[in-house]
């Protein structure tokens, strides 16, 4: 679990972005496949994964479901 004492908001967002990439790649899914399945636009997912854009809680829940991961996966170390 993330330790709030050692993590600032930027680091937490970076960690979540990393976990999103990891979850997607574990399934062998491309960003374009996510878009083709009408989950999220490829450009939006790219920005989130690269830390350019923050992910909303709602979008994180949608991706967690799509990647078949519990929401806790994105906050565990």
N, C-alpha and C positions, 0 to 999 in steps of 0.2 A: 504494500500500500504506500502511496506517496506520503512522504513526511512533510507536513506543511511548514515545519521550521527551516528546512533546508531547500525548499522549492519556492521560487517566486512565480508569478503568473506566466511570465515568458517561458520559463523552464517547463512548467506544467503543460502549456500549449505545445511546446516542442516534443515533449514526451508523448502526448496524445497523438500528434501527427506521426511520430515514429511508429507507434502501435497500430495506427490505421494502415500504414504502408505494409507493416509486417503481416497483419491479418489478411490484407488483400493478396499479398504475394504468396502466403501460405496456401491459399486456395488456387493460385495460378490464374488469378483474374486480372485483366488489364483495366486501366482507367476507362478505356473505350467500352469495355464489356459492362462496366457499371452504368455508363450512360445508355448503352443499348438496352439494358434491362430496366431503363427508366427510373433508376434509383436517384441519380444525381448527374448533372452535367460534368463532362470530363474536365472542363476548364475550372469549374468550382472545386472539384476533388483535387485537382493538381495544386491549386492555390492553398487548399487546406493542408495537403500532405507536405507542401514546401514551406509552410509556416507564414505564408503571405496573408492568409485569411484565417480567422478564428472559426471554429465549428460551433454551431449552436447545440444545445442539449438535444433538441428534437432531431437534428440531422445525425448526431452521434448515435442516438437510439436506432434510427433507420439503418445506418451503416452497420451497427452491431448486429442487428437482426439479419441483415443481408449477408454479413460475413459469418453468421452463426457463432457469435461470440457473446458471452455475458458482458454487460456494461462494465463490470468490474475489471475486465481484461484491459481496458484502456487506462486504468489507474493503478495497476499492479506493476511492481518492478520484478 
